């Protein structure tokens, strides 16, 4: 899947806090989804003319679903209103949009939700959770993933319901227990996660890296333990430009929110001085129970547990056999290219 790595946040204190950065970016992402649902988002334009925004319908609530004996299908739930959170190979979800498409949680609500998820997700050690890391199956060849998913659904109504929750989510928020040393490691983590094979006292190996903490069939917003963030997106239904517009807007919205927060004591109308990038109505739910995160679970037969083990092994082999480096070229840019009558692409 393609990926983007975000710059650090504008608030040095908040941007280094994993839950704080995740809450800020998630809140902006939910506002973006709300503005799309209500069709209030400012359309892209080229030379002053608005462009078609139809492709954005497949940005949220979309999932690439593997099929047996036929091509994969990109299924989009137009009523999508919740967010799935993936931490320590465990899945949770919470309500993010109201019936009318307005945002039903604010940033503080999301921060509390993530804190509750973190408390529960860290109760189990990675040597236990990695055995049940269902997301690693999304890295399999599509025919193999289709067969595994079909087995899970056909043998359990509970599993079918859990898949509906994942497929229908706005996006997946991934919380990684990883602290990249540099931009190269950050890029590698957004691309495929980390490899960290460890051994228990009984000499049984387990994967403690973030490579299993993924769901590649959907749009993923990934936040590392030091606040570094990025996205990884399924390319079948959207172009890179669509994903770039999304990630640019949520990052810019974070910058403007920070500017508003540090000038609110100076200007009485700070939103007018720094207008929000993403305009969305926030109507918090009156009942706190409606936004309490819920945990997703699956009934995994031994055949699927074996498949998870082999999928993790195959993925680990690919990660170990590859290296990721970021090249930043500063010799010239778009201006010079266009001046010479060529396309920057």
C-alpha positions in Angstrom: 0.0 0.0 0.0 1.1 3.6 -0.5 1.8 5.7 2.6 2.6 9.2 3.8 4.6 10.3 6.8 3.4 13.5 8.5 5.6 16.3 9.8 5.7 16.6 13.6 2.8 18.5 15.1 3.0 22.3 15.9 2.7 21.8 19.6 6.0 20.4 20.8 4.5 19.0 24.0 1.3 17.5 22.4 3.0 16.2 19.3 5.3 14.0 21.3 2.4 12.5 23.3 1.0 9.5 21.5 -2.6 9.7 22.7 -2.6 13.5 22.4 -1.4 13.4 18.8 -3.7 10.5 17.9 -6.7 12.3 19.4 -5.9 15.6 17.5 -5.5 13.8 14.1 -8.5 11.6 14.7 -10.7 14.5 15.6 -9.6 16.3 12.4 -10.1 13.1 10.3 -13.7 12.7 11.7 -14.5 16.3 10.9 -13.2 15.7 7.4 -15.5 12.7 7.1 -18.4 14.7 8.4 -17.8 17.5 5.9 -17.8 14.9 3.1 -21.0 13.3 4.3 -22.7 16.7 4.4 -21.1 17.8 1.2 -19.7 21.0 2.7 -16.1 20.3 1.9 -14.3 22.8 -0.3 -13.8 21.1 -3.7 -10.4 20.7 -5.3 -9.8 23.1 -8.1 -7.6 23.4 -11.2 -7.0 26.9 -12.6 -9.9 28.2 -10.7 -12.4 25.5 -11.8 -13.8 23.0 -9.3 -12.9 19.3 -9.9 -15.1 16.3 -9.5 -15.0 15.0 -5.9 -16.8 11.7 -6.5 -13.7 9.6 -5.7 -13.8 10.9 -2.1 -16.9 8.8 -1.5 -14.5 5.8 -1.3 -12.2 7.4 1.2 -14.2 6.6 4.3 -16.2 3.5 5.2 -14.5 1.7 2.4 -12.9 -1.8 2.5 -11.3 -4.0 -0.1 -13.0 -7.4 0.5 -11.3 -10.5 -0.9 -13.6 -12.9 -2.9 -13.3 -16.5 -3.7 -13.2 -17.3 -7.4 -13.6 -13.6 -8.4 -12.0 -10.3 -8.2 -11.8 -8.3 -5.0 -14.6 -5.8 -4.4 -14.2 -2.4 -2.8 -17.3 -2.1 -0.6 -18.3 1.3 0.7 -20.8 1.9 3.6 -22.4 5.3 3.0 -23.8 5.1 6.6 -20.4 4.6 8.2 -20.1 6.4 11.5 -17.6 4.7 13.7 -13.8 4.4 14.0 -11.9 1.1 14.6 -8.8 1.4 16.8 -6.0 -1.2 16.5 -3.5 -1.5 19.4 -1.3 -4.4 20.5 -3.0 -6.6 17.8 -6.4 -6.0 19.4 -9.4 -4.2 17.9 -11.8 -1.7 19.4 -14.3 0.8 18.0 -16.2 3.9 19.0 -19.0 6.0 17.6 -17.7 9.2 15.8 -20.6 10.6 13.8 -24.3 11.1 14.6 -27.3 10.1 12.6 -27.3 13.5 10.8 -23.6 13.2 9.9 -22.4 15.7 12.6 -19.4 14.9 14.8 -20.5 13.4 18.1 -17.2 13.5 19.9 -14.7 16.2 20.6 -10.9 15.9 21.0 -11.1 15.5 24.7 -13.7 12.7 24.3 -11.3 10.9 21.9 -8.4 11.3 24.3 -10.4 9.6 27.0 -11.5 6.9 24.6 -7.9 6.2 23.6 -6.7 6.2 27.2 -9.4 3.6 28.1 -8.3 1.4 25.1 -4.7 1.7 26.0 -5.4 0.5 29.6 -7.2 -2.6 28.3 -5.0 -3.3 25.3 -1.8 -3.4 27.4 -3.2 -6.0 29.9 -2.1 -8.8 27.6 1.6 -9.1 26.6 2.5 -9.2 22.8 3.5 -12.9 23.0 -0.2 -13.6 23.6 -1.8 -11.1 21.3 0.5 -11.8 18.4 -0.9 -15.3 18.1 -4.3 -13.8 17.4 -3.2 -10.9 15.2 -5.9 -11.3 12.5 -4.7 -8.2 10.6 -1.6 -10.0 9.4 -3.9 -12.1 7.2 -4.5 -9.0 5.1 -0.9 -9.3 3.9 -1.5 -12.7 2.3 -2.0 -13.3 -1.4 -5.6 -12.3 -2.0 -6.8 -15.9 -2.8 -5.4 -17.1 0.5 -6.9 -14.2 2.4 -10.3 -14.8 0.7 -10.2 -18.5 1.8 -9.3 -17.7 5.4 -11.9 -15.0 5.6 -14.6 -17.3 4.1 -13.7 -19.9 6.7 -14.0 -17.4 9.6 -17.4 -16.1 8.3 -18.9 -19.5 7.4 -18.2 -21.0 10.8 -19.3 -18.2 13.1 -22.0 -15.6 13.0 -20.0 -13.7 15.6 -17.1 -13.4 13.2 -19.4 -12.2 10.4 -20.7 -9.4 12.6 -17.1 -8.4 13.6 -16.1 -8.2 10.0 -19.1 -6.0 9.3 -17.9 -3.6 12.0 -14.4 -3.5 10.5 -15.4 -3.2 6.9 -17.9 -0.5 7.7 -15.6 1.7 9.8 -14.7 5.2 8.6 -11.0 4.3 9.0 -8.6 2.3 11.2 -6.6 4.2 13.8 -3.4 2.3 14.5 -1.6 2.8 17.8 2.0 1.4 17.6 4.4 0.6 20.4 7.3 1.8 18.2 9.7 4.8 18.4 11.4 5.4 15.1 15.0 6.6 15.4 14.9 8.6 12.2 12.8 9.4 9.1 13.9 6.2 7.4 12.6 4.0 10.2 9.4 6.1 10.4 8.8 5.5 6.6 9.4 1.8 7.0 6.9 1.6 9.9 4.2 3.4 7.9 4.9 1.1 4.9 5.0 -2.3 6.5 5.6 -2.0 10.3 8.6 -3.2 12.2 10.1 -6.6 12.7 11.1 -7.6 16.3 11.3 -11.3 16.9 11.6 -12.2 20.5 11.8 -15.4 22.5 9.9 -16.3 25.7 11.4 -18.1 28.6 10.2 -21.4 27.1 12.1 -20.5 23.9 9.0 -20.0 21.8 9.5 -17.1 19.4 6.9 -14.4 19.0 6.6 -11.2 16.9 6.7 -8.1 19.0 7.0 -5.7 16.1 4.3 -3.6 14.7 4.0 -5.5 11.4 1.1 -7.5 12.7 -0.7 -4.5 14.1 -2.3 -3.5 10.7 -5.4 -3.8 8.6 -4.3 -3.2 5.0 -7.7 -3.5 3.4 -8.7 0.0 4.7 -7.4 3.5 5.2 -5.1 3.5 8.3 -4.0 6.5 10.4 -0.9 5.3 12.2 0.6 7.0 15.3 3.9 5.8 17.0 4.7 6.0 20.7 6.7 9.2 20.2 3.8 10.9 18.3 5.2 10.4 14.8 2.3 9.8 12.5 1.4 8.8 9.0 -1.2 7.1 6.9 -1.3 3.9 4.9 -4.1 3.5 2.3 -5.7 0.9 0.1 -5.1 2.1 -3.5 -7.8 0.3 -5.4 -10.5 2.9 -5.1 -8.7 6.2 -4.6 -5.7 8.0 -6.2 -2.8 9.4 -4.3 -4.2 12.9 -4.8 -7.3 12.0 -2.8 -5.3 10.6 0.1 -2.9 13.6 -0.1 -5.8 16.1 0.2 -7.1 14.2 3.2 -3.7 14.0 5.0 -2.9 17.7 4.1 -6.2 18.9 5.5 -6.0 17.1 8.8 -2.4 18.2 9.4 -3.3 21.8 8.5 -6.3 21.7 10.7 -4.1 20.7 13.6 -1.8 23.6 12.9 -4.7 26.1 12.8 -6.2 24.6 16.0 -2.9 25.2 17.7 -2.8 28.8 16.4 -6.3 29.3 17.7 -5.4 27.9 21.2 -2.4 30.2 21.7 -4.2 33.4 20.5 -7.6 32.9 22.2 -6.6 35.3 25.1 -5.6 38.0 22.6 -8.4 37.9 20.1 -12.0 37.7 21.1 -12.9 36.0 17.8 -9.9 33.8 17.3 -11.7 31.6 14.8 -12.1 34.6 12.6 -8.4 35.4 12.9 -7.5 31.8 12.1 -10.5 30.2 10.3 -10.7 26.4 10.7 -9.4 24.4 7.7 -12.2 21.8 8.1 -15.7 23.1 8.8 -17.8 20.6 10.6 -20.6 20.7 13.2 -19.8 19.1 16.5 -22.8 17.9 18.5 -21.6 15.8 21.4 -23.7 12.9 22.5 -25.7 13.6 25.7 -25.0 10.1 27.0 -21.4 9.3 27.7 -22.2 5.6 27.2 -22.8 6.1 23.5 -19.1 6.9 22.9 -17.5 4.3 25.2 -15.2 2.1 23.2 -16.2 -1.5 22.6 -13.8 -4.4 22.0 -14.0 -6.6 18.9 -13.2 -10.3 19.2 -13.1 -13.3 16.9 -13.6 -17.0 17.2 -10.4 -18.4 15.7 -10.2 -22.1 14.9 -6.8 -23.8 14.9 -6.5 -23.7 11.1 -6.7 -19.9 11.3 -4.2 -19.6 14.1 -1.8 -21.7 12.0 -2.5 -19.4 9.0 -1.7 -16.3 11.2 1.6 -17.9 12.1 2.6 -18.6 8.5 1.4 -15.2 7.3 3.6 -13.4 10.0 6.5 -15.6 9.0 6.2 -14.7 5.3 5.7 -11.0 6.1 8.7 -11.0 8.4 10.9 -12.6 5.7 9.9 -9.8 3.3 10.7 -7.1 5.8 14.1 -8.5 6.7 14.9 -8.8 3.0 14.2 -5.2 2.3 15.4 -1.8 3.4 13.7 1.6 3.3 15.4 4.9 2.8 14.0 8.4 2.3 15.6 10.6 -0.4 14.9 14.3 -0.1 16.0 16.2 -3.2 16.5 19.9 -2.8 18.3 20.8 -6.1 15.2 22.1 -7.8 11.4 21.7 -7.7 8.1 22.3 -9.4 8.8 25.9 -10.4 11.9 25.0 -12.5 10.2 22.0 -14.1 7.1 23.9 -15.1 9.2 26.8 -16.4 10.8 24.3 -18.8 7.4 23.3 -20.0 7.4 19.8 -18.4 5.1 18.1 -16.0 6.3 17.6 -12.4 4.8 14.2 -12.5 
